[in-house]
Every structure is written in structure tokens, then in C-alpha cells.
């Protein structure tokens, strides 16, 4: 066990949707890594649930194939002995008695029910868990995104789940909050005397948050077409990142202290609606082009040549109406089929008030703090220094560069590793409270409505480009540019 990993109480973790993409690609590898680190108590059980008719051996064989690349087979086989499978249909009675008896067999265990299914099943699953009294004692439920597609549907889900599980038992996951760099943002801001005095409209020029993907929608087109970039990325992940940058110092890291501060930020976002959406937002949809060296089809082709008004790209300018941030734009952009896969937060400081250097020394650049979430999690602080050597003084803009992997010599754990064990521990600091989800929808809803009211289609952009040219114009109108390091 590494110094940083603390043991947890024995638990049963049930994954509804245990054969699905998220479970196999993210959740089980995360649990396996924690197992390798000695953090999964020997009596703990991981239980996959889906409709497919499998037994424990069949499920283990599926997972073995998916996980074999992570580590040597001997350790994997030991881990898989703690993994079980129960075939269940969330909407049918059959099998639930047996499942309840299986879980009830270890009453002293913490129980985690991870709903990694389509959200339409959340209510059915919670109702059954309630019916079999599996919601009692040390039980928790984890809800995957998306929680609704607007405020009304989010409330419906939250109301229904809330009838079975108390808010303190409900963990709404946003895996961005489990990323090392996001954790580190808290430590950088509140563990150093350096930044916080400068962290306001007096010293910060603007903030950019980029979440760029190279992939298209692939086989998830049916899901994605009902969502789009604003619902899929901005309403949840990007607003959570914005909150972590913008919130006031919480009094402690106690769950509600942090979430109260994030909520205040969400409440302070200036509305974007019919009156200003055309100036403050740009939406796009990718067309055929080249991604990672290969020709790729456009979004309509991926949907089976269907015309769609769903955006696969969004750029917007948000503002926070409070004393700390008045007048500081937060530029957000996210999209599919962009030139590189990168997620980062860039805080650009104001220029120095007066230059004492001759014009031939070069130009002064603004200081920038770049927090890279992926790939290569790390932090760069761009400073101006003198180019070394004799002769005339020349200015150079260079980064103080800290790649976490290089600095600490280990690859960074996936966000799900931290978050899954936080659920077991009952620590909701990094999970979204119901009122946060509501406040985020409250802000995002009028943007979606304005787009629908405009009747305009998203602007086409070529796969492999940085989105429609209007997204460049959005920031250049203000005399600024998107951070070039990511491009
Ligand atoms: P998926 O690959 O379609 O998997 C869905 C799972 O649910 C399968 O195991 C499926 O197995 C099971 N299932 C479907 N109907 C069921 C029923 N009536 N009763 C019991 N089980 C049922 O979906 P996914 O990509 O893993 O996504 C799961 C959730 O996570 C979704 O809400 C998604 O939006 C969210 N999410 C996914 C990702 C990702 O990277 N994949 C990322 C973030 C969030 P059977 O058909 O055999 O029942």
C-alpha cells in the first residue's frame, strides 16, 4: 500500500450496468488498481448487474479479457475472486429476491450502489432497492451523469431518488472533480500565499477552460444526439471546473463548506438567454475531415445521414457577477473532433502596468498559469525572464513546468480510483449536491432555449480544426486569443 492510500471498511459495491462501457473501461480498472495498491479489504465484494444471462465465471472471463493488460494474470485472478455477477432487469421482479439475500448476507458491509446505466433506469433501480430495504444502514447510491436533460427532468430524478436515499447517501459523480490537477487547484490556491492575493479582477485578465476531444461520437450517436456539447460537457464538468477556479476560500474541506462556495459561484453567473446568446455563444457541428492522420466522416454521416441540430462544439463567454470577478471573462470551449485531446484551465494575469524595457528587448507577455487536466496532468506558470548570456537584454517567456508524472515518478491514478473510495468512505466533498445540479441547469437552460428559439443550425466545422471561425472571433473581439499551447 502506498503512503497516500488509506484503508477503507469492508464494502459491497454493486455496479448496475456492470457489463457496460463505463463499467468495463473505467470502474473495474479503477477498482483493480486500488486492489493492487492493497486498498480493497479481502471480504469486500464487487457485483456486476445487467440483463445479460451470465454467471460469476462468465463475467470474470469477460473482465479478465478487458483487464489483462493492466497487470500480471496471477494478481488479476486473485482480484476477480472478489467479483460477482447477478443477472437482473431493473424493470422486472425476477431475480431481485436472490440479489437482496446475497447483499443482505453481509449486513456489516458498507453498500454502494453505482448506477452506471441510462438515467431512465435510475428511478426503477432506486425503487427496487427501497422495496428490498437495501437503502438502509451504511448504504449509498452513486448517480452517473447526465442527471436529466433540463431542470425539470433533473428535479424528477432527484425527487424520485430522494424518496429512497437521503441526500447524505446520494453521490452525484463528476469525475473531473477527482482529477489530480483539480485537487491540486485547491492546494495551489489555498496552500500557497502566492496566488490568493492576486486571484481576483484586480490582477486576473481572463480565464479559459478548454475540454477538447479528437474522437467523434462513434457508436454513442443516439445518446449524444439527445444531449449535445452543452449538456454533455458544459453544464456539468466545465461549470464544476469554473467553480473550483472562482469560488471563495471555503472555511475547511468539509463537504458542505466546499459545496456551499461552489453554489454561490453558480448563483452568480450572469444569465445568457435570448437577449445575448448570439453574442456570447458559438455552437458548431463537425463535418468530414482528418483526425489523428486519418479521414473521418462528419457528424451527420455518423448519425446515418440524418440531419441534426445538435451541437458537437460550443464556445461561450461567461461572467461572474460578484466583487471578486466583476468584468473578468471566463471563456469556455469544448468539442469533438478537434485537433488534440486536451483539457486545461488557463488563468491569464493582467499585463504589468508599465514597461521599463527597450523595444528591442522584445515584448512583455502576460503571466499565465496553465493547469493541465489531460493528457500529462501538471501545472505550468509562464514567466518573463532574461535570455541568458552577454550582450543586449532580451526578454524570454518561459514556463515553470511541473509535470506530475515527471515530478513524482508515477503515473497518476485515474479520477475514478479516488472517487469510488470516497463513496465507500462516505466523503461527498467531490460530488455534486442536488442544489448545485439545479443551479447549473438554471443557468444552462436559457442558453438551450435561446438556441432553439433562434432556429439557427450549429455552424459546420471541419474535423481536425479548432471549431467554427466564429469561436475564434468570440475571443478576438475582446482583444484576446485562445491559449496556443493547447493548439
Ligand atoms: P452502456 O455501455 O450502454 O451500458 C449500459 C449497461 O446497462 C449495460 O451493462 C446494460 O446491460 C445495462 N442495462 C441496460 N438496460 C438494463 C436494465 N433494464 N436492467 C439492468 N441493466 C440494464 O452505457 P455506458 O456507456 O456504460 O454508460 C452508462 C452510464 O454512464 C450512462 O448514464 C452514461 O451516460 C454514463 N456515462 C458513460 C460514460 C462512458 O465513458 N461510457 C462517461 C460518463 C458517463 P444489458 O443490456 O445486458 O442489460
Boltz pocket constraint, residues with backbone or C-beta under 6 A from the ligand:
constraints:
  - pocket:
      binder: B
      contacts: [[A, 16], [A, 17], [A, 18], [A, 19], [A, 20], [A, 21], [A, 22], [A, 23], [A, 49], [A, 50], [A, 51], [A, 52], [A, 88], [A, 89], [A, 90], [A, 91], [A, 115], [A, 116], [A, 117], [A, 118], [A, 119], [A, 121], [A, 144], [A, 145], [A, 146]]
      max_distance: 6.0
